[in-house]
Amino acid sequence: MRGARVLGTGRELPNRVVTNDELSRLMDTSDEWIVQRTGIRERRYADPSIGNCHMGAAASRKALEKAGITANDIDLVIFATLSPDMFFPGDGVLIQEMLGLRTVGAIDVRNQCSGFIYGLSMAEAYIKGGFYDYILVVGSEIHSRGLDFSTTGRDVSVIFGDGAGAAVLGPAEPGKGILSTHIHSEGKYAKELCAQAPGFFNDPWITSEMIEQGKTYPKMNGKYVFAHAVRRFPEVIMESLARNKFGPSDLSLVIPHQANERITQAVREALKLPKEKIYSNIELYGNTTAASIPIALDECLEQGKIRDGDLVCLAAFGSGFTWASALVCW
């Protein structure tokens, strides 16, 4: 059976930089408070005229160029986001149109912070199985339009930013590229990190009362999420290593979902990795959910942090709860 590998990556970040000091003028917070609890100093917010489809398409064009293929070569689109441009249809079909792709399939993934790795897992299976040759996996988020910028919502609102990342996957020789992917969920904790409305569980699905009560804003039990994240991150990384008969010392680099710098540090300590072996850019972009891993992956490749033969693990944990990993031999 042939393998599947990343052929090219791309990222797109809004021009507007929003600092902690700027947020402190909207709510009772400070740069020191945010940095101490999250490691974030700034994030990006998209302009009003920009949607997820625009950022995703821009990141995808860069990924296609680096992969050395054209849009006409793409056989399938997988788009991961928690902030779709429309309730329906999903952003996958919007990307298909914007990039001028053939009438290929478009799949939308709603696994939030784990969405990009869930997408990689699907792409890996399709390519290894011989169903498709080239697959575009996109993660894109616009959080800034759905946050509570009052003191009531500060614990969540200071964390998130906007951005997009993309990867083109294609065939590889056996033993190269994606060695394995691992995906998990535990829905009994869904309400610990969620947005309750709008949704068709409600009848009607959205009301002015829901908006007034703040049910459309994301809610997070921070301590609960932290406790589960610092357990599940190392667990799913070790799962990928064990599957392929490696140990933490064999890793060249870990690229985690950029959830919180304290979580990243806890994962590094649990795996006993040196600081240079776990990548962090949350200081600059905040938590961009499904976009955080492809953005970080593109930066690592651009900066020469990943070389041929390196063993790289991508890992995520987030709403659902869901968690996932992908072990890649570059």
C-alpha positions as CSV (number, residue, x, y, z in Angstrom):
1,M,0.0,0.0,0.0
2,R,1.3,3.5,-0.9
3,G,1.7,6.1,1.7
4,A,0.4,9.7,2.0
5,R,2.5,12.8,2.6
6,V,2.3,16.6,2.8
7,L,3.4,18.1,-0.5
8,G,3.0,21.7,0.4
9,T,1.6,24.1,3.0
10,G,0.3,27.6,3.2
11,R,-1.0,30.1,5.7
12,E,-3.0,33.3,5.6
13,L,-3.3,35.8,8.5
14,P,-5.3,39.0,8.7
15,N,-3.4,42.2,8.7
16,R,-5.0,43.7,11.8
17,V,-3.0,42.9,14.9
18,V,-4.9,43.2,18.2
19,T,-2.8,43.5,21.3
20,N,-3.6,42.7,24.9
21,D,-3.6,46.4,25.7
22,E,-6.3,47.0,23.1
23,L,-8.5,44.3,24.7
24,S,-7.9,45.9,28.1
25,R,-9.8,49.0,26.9
26,L,-12.8,46.8,26.3
27,M,-12.9,44.7,29.4
28,D,-11.3,44.4,32.9
29,T,-8.0,42.7,31.9
30,S,-4.4,43.5,31.3
31,D,-1.4,42.4,29.3
32,E,0.1,40.9,32.4
33,W,-3.1,39.0,33.3
34,I,-3.4,37.5,29.7
35,V,0.2,36.6,29.3
36,Q,0.4,34.9,32.7
37,R,-2.6,32.7,32.0
38,T,-2.3,32.0,28.3
39,G,1.1,33.1,26.9
40,I,-0.7,35.3,24.3
41,R,0.5,38.8,23.6
42,E,-1.4,39.5,20.4
43,R,-3.8,38.0,17.8
44,R,-5.1,38.8,14.4
45,Y,-8.7,39.9,13.5
46,A,-10.1,39.7,10.0
47,D,-11.5,42.7,8.2
48,P,-15.3,42.9,7.9
49,S,-15.2,42.0,4.1
50,I,-13.1,38.8,4.7
51,G,-14.6,35.4,5.3
52,N,-13.2,32.0,6.1
53,C,-13.5,31.1,2.5
54,H,-11.3,34.0,1.5
55,M,-8.6,33.2,4.0
56,G,-8.8,29.5,3.3
57,A,-8.5,30.0,-0.4
58,A,-5.5,32.3,0.0
59,A,-3.7,29.7,2.2
60,S,-4.7,27.0,-0.3
61,R,-3.1,28.9,-3.2
62,K,0.2,29.1,-1.4
63,A,0.0,25.4,-0.5
64,L,-0.7,24.5,-4.1
65,E,2.3,26.6,-5.3
66,K,4.6,25.0,-2.8
67,A,3.3,21.5,-3.7
68,G,4.1,22.1,-7.4
69,I,0.7,21.2,-8.6
70,T,-2.3,23.1,-10.0
71,A,-5.9,23.5,-8.7
72,N,-7.0,21.2,-11.5
73,D,-5.0,18.3,-9.9
74,I,-7.0,18.4,-6.6
75,D,-9.4,15.4,-6.2
76,L,-11.0,16.3,-2.9
77,V,-11.4,19.2,-0.5
78,I,-11.6,18.8,3.3
79,F,-12.4,22.0,5.2
80,A,-12.2,22.2,9.0
81,T,-13.8,25.1,10.9
82,L,-16.0,25.9,13.9
83,S,-16.9,29.3,12.4
84,P,-18.4,28.7,8.9
85,D,-19.3,31.6,6.7
86,M,-22.8,30.4,6.5
87,F,-25.0,28.0,8.5
88,F,-25.1,26.0,5.3
89,P,-23.7,25.1,2.9
90,G,-20.2,24.5,4.3
91,D,-17.1,26.3,3.3
92,G,-15.7,23.4,1.4
93,V,-17.9,24.1,-1.7
94,L,-17.0,27.8,-1.4
95,I,-13.3,26.9,-1.6
96,Q,-14.0,24.6,-4.6
97,E,-15.6,27.5,-6.5
98,M,-13.1,30.2,-5.4
99,L,-10.1,28.0,-6.5
100,G,-11.7,27.0,-9.8
101,L,-11.5,23.3,-8.9
102,R,-13.2,20.6,-10.9
103,T,-16.5,19.3,-9.6
104,V,-14.7,17.4,-6.9
105,G,-16.1,16.4,-3.5
106,A,-16.0,18.9,-0.6
107,I,-16.2,17.7,3.0
108,D,-16.7,20.0,6.0
109,V,-15.3,18.9,9.3
110,R,-16.7,20.2,12.6
111,N,-14.2,18.9,15.2
112,Q,-13.0,22.3,16.3
113,C,-9.5,22.3,17.6
114,S,-8.9,18.7,16.4
115,G,-10.5,19.4,13.0
116,F,-7.3,19.7,10.9
117,I,-5.9,16.4,12.2
118,Y,-9.3,14.7,11.7
119,G,-9.1,16.1,8.1
120,L,-5.5,14.7,7.7
121,S,-6.8,11.3,8.9
122,M,-9.5,11.3,6.3
123,A,-7.0,12.4,3.6
124,E,-4.5,9.7,4.6
125,A,-7.1,7.0,4.3
126,Y,-8.3,8.1,0.9
127,I,-4.8,8.4,-0.5
128,K,-3.5,5.2,1.0
129,G,-6.5,3.4,-0.2
130,G,-6.0,4.6,-3.8
131,F,-9.3,6.5,-4.0
132,Y,-7.7,9.9,-4.6
133,D,-4.2,11.2,-5.5
134,Y,-4.2,14.9,-4.3
135,I,-6.3,16.2,-1.4
136,L,-6.5,19.8,-0.1
137,V,-7.0,20.0,3.7
138,V,-7.8,23.5,5.1
139,G,-8.3,24.8,8.6
140,S,-9.7,28.4,8.9
141,E,-11.3,30.4,11.6
142,I,-12.9,33.8,12.3
143,H,-13.4,33.9,16.0
144,S,-13.4,37.7,16.4
145,R,-17.1,38.1,15.2
146,G,-18.5,35.7,17.8
147,L,-16.8,36.7,21.1
148,D,-18.1,38.5,24.2
149,F,-15.8,41.5,24.5
150,S,-17.2,42.4,28.0
151,T,-15.6,41.5,31.3
152,T,-18.0,38.6,31.6
153,G,-16.5,37.0,28.5
154,R,-12.9,37.9,29.0
155,D,-11.7,34.4,30.0
156,V,-12.6,33.1,26.6
157,S,-12.4,36.2,24.4
158,V,-8.7,37.0,25.1
159,I,-7.7,33.6,23.9
160,F,-8.9,33.4,20.3
161,G,-7.7,34.8,17.0
162,D,-8.4,34.6,13.3
163,G,-6.3,32.8,10.6
164,A,-6.1,30.0,8.1
165,G,-3.7,27.2,7.1
166,A,-3.8,24.6,4.3
167,A,-1.9,21.5,3.3
168,V,-1.9,19.6,0.0
169,L,-1.5,15.8,0.5
170,G,-0.4,13.3,-2.1
171,P,1.0,9.8,-2.6
172,A,4.3,8.7,-0.9
173,E,6.5,5.7,-0.8
174,P,5.6,3.2,2.0
175,G,7.2,4.2,5.3
176,K,7.4,7.9,4.4
177,G,4.9,10.7,5.0
178,I,2.1,10.1,7.5
179,L,2.9,6.9,9.4
180,S,-0.4,6.9,11.3
181,T,-3.2,9.1,12.6
182,H,-5.2,8.6,15.8
183,I,-8.5,10.3,16.6
184,H,-10.7,10.2,19.7
185,S,-13.8,11.8,21.3
186,E,-15.6,11.9,24.7
187,G,-18.9,13.6,24.2
188,K,-20.0,13.5,27.8
189,Y,-17.8,16.6,28.3
190,A,-19.3,18.5,25.4
191,K,-20.8,21.3,27.5
192,E,-17.5,22.1,29.2
193,L,-16.5,23.9,26.0
194,C,-19.3,24.9,23.7
195,A,-21.6,27.5,22.2
196,Q,-25.2,26.6,23.0
197,A,-26.9,28.5,20.3
198,P,-27.9,28.8,17.5
199,G,-28.8,25.1,17.0
200,F,-31.7,23.0,16.0
201,F,-31.9,21.3,19.4
202,N,-33.6,24.6,20.2
203,D,-37.1,25.4,18.9
204,P,-36.9,28.0,17.5
205,W,-33.2,27.5,16.7
206,I,-32.4,31.1,17.6
207,T,-34.2,33.8,19.6
208,S,-33.5,37.3,20.9
209,E,-33.6,35.9,24.4
210,M,-30.8,33.5,23.6
211,I,-28.7,36.4,22.3
212,E,-29.5,38.5,25.3
213,Q,-28.5,35.6,27.6
214,G,-25.2,35.2,25.9
215,K,-25.9,31.7,24.7
216,T,-24.4,32.4,21.3
217,Y,-21.0,33.1,22.9
218,P,-18.5,30.3,23.6
219,K,-18.4,29.1,27.2
220,M,-15.5,27.2,28.7
221,N,-14.8,25.5,32.0
222,G,-11.1,26.5,31.9
223,K,-9.8,24.4,34.8
224,Y,-11.7,21.4,33.5
225,V,-10.4,21.8,29.9
226,F,-6.8,22.3,31.2
227,A,-6.9,19.1,33.3
228,H,-8.1,17.0,30.4
229,A,-5.8,18.6,27.8
230,V,-2.6,18.0,29.8
231,R,-3.6,14.3,30.0
232,R,-4.9,13.7,26.5
233,F,-2.1,15.5,24.6
234,P,0.8,13.3,25.9
235,E,-1.5,10.2,25.8
236,V,-2.3,10.6,22.1
237,I,1.3,11.5,21.2
238,M,2.5,8.4,23.0
239,E,-0.1,6.3,21.2
240,S,1.3,7.4,17.8
241,L,4.8,6.7,18.9
242,A,4.0,3.2,20.3
243,R,2.1,2.3,17.1
244,N,5.2,2.9,15.1
245,K,7.7,1.6,17.7
246,F,9.3,4.9,18.6
247,G,9.8,6.8,21.8
248,P,9.7,10.5,22.7
249,S,13.5,10.8,22.3
250,D,13.0,9.9,18.6
251,L,10.9,12.9,17.9
252,S,12.5,15.8,16.0
253,L,9.6,18.1,16.6
254,V,6.1,18.3,18.2
255,I,3.6,20.8,16.7
256,P,0.7,21.0,19.1
257,H,-2.6,22.8,18.7
258,Q,-1.9,26.2,20.1
259,A,-4.5,26.2,22.9
260,N,-2.6,27.8,25.8
261,E,1.1,28.1,26.5
262,R,0.7,26.6,29.9
263,I,-0.8,23.5,28.3
264,T,2.1,23.3,25.8
265,Q,4.6,23.6,28.6
266,A,2.9,20.8,30.6
267,V,2.9,18.5,27.5
268,R,6.6,19.2,27.0
269,E,7.4,18.3,30.6
270,A,5.2,15.2,30.5
271,L,7.2,13.9,27.4
272,K,10.5,15.2,28.9
273,L,11.3,17.0,25.7
274,P,13.7,19.9,25.4
275,K,12.1,23.3,24.7
276,E,13.4,23.4,21.1
277,K,11.4,20.2,20.2
278,I,8.0,21.6,20.8
279,Y,6.8,24.5,18.6
280,S,4.8,27.5,19.9
281,N,3.5,30.6,18.2
282,I,0.5,31.3,20.4
283,E,2.2,34.5,21.6
284,L,1.6,36.0,18.2
285,Y,-1.7,34.5,17.0
286,G,-3.6,33.3,20.0
287,N,-5.8,30.1,19.6
288,T,-6.9,29.8,16.0
289,T,-8.6,26.4,16.6
290,A,-8.6,24.3,13.4
291,A,-6.1,26.7,11.7
292,S,-3.5,26.6,14.4
293,I,-1.7,23.4,13.4
294,P,-1.5,24.1,9.6
295,I,-0.3,27.7,10.4
296,A,2.4,26.4,12.7
297,L,3.4,23.6,10.3
298,D,3.8,26.1,7.5
299,E,6.0,28.3,9.7
300,C,8.1,25.4,10.8
301,L,8.8,24.4,7.2
302,E,9.5,27.9,6.1
303,Q,12.0,28.4,9.0
304,G,13.8,25.2,8.3
305,K,12.7,23.5,11.5
306,I,11.7,20.4,9.6
307,R,14.1,18.5,7.4
308,D,14.0,15.4,5.3
309,G,13.9,12.3,7.6
310,D,12.6,14.2,10.6
311,L,10.0,12.5,12.8
312,V,7.2,15.1,13.5
313,C,4.1,14.7,15.6
314,L,1.1,16.9,15.2
315,A,-1.4,16.8,18.2
316,A,-4.6,18.5,19.2
317,F,-7.2,18.6,22.0
318,G,-10.4,20.6,22.1
319,S,-14.1,21.0,22.2
320,G,-16.1,17.8,22.1
321,F,-13.9,16.7,23.9
322,T,-11.9,15.5,20.9
323,W,-8.2,14.8,20.6
324,A,-6.0,13.5,17.8
325,S,-2.4,13.0,16.6
326,A,-0.6,12.4,13.4
327,L,3.0,11.0,13.3
328,V,4.8,12.0,10.1
329,C,8.2,10.9,8.8
330,W,9.3,13.9,6.7
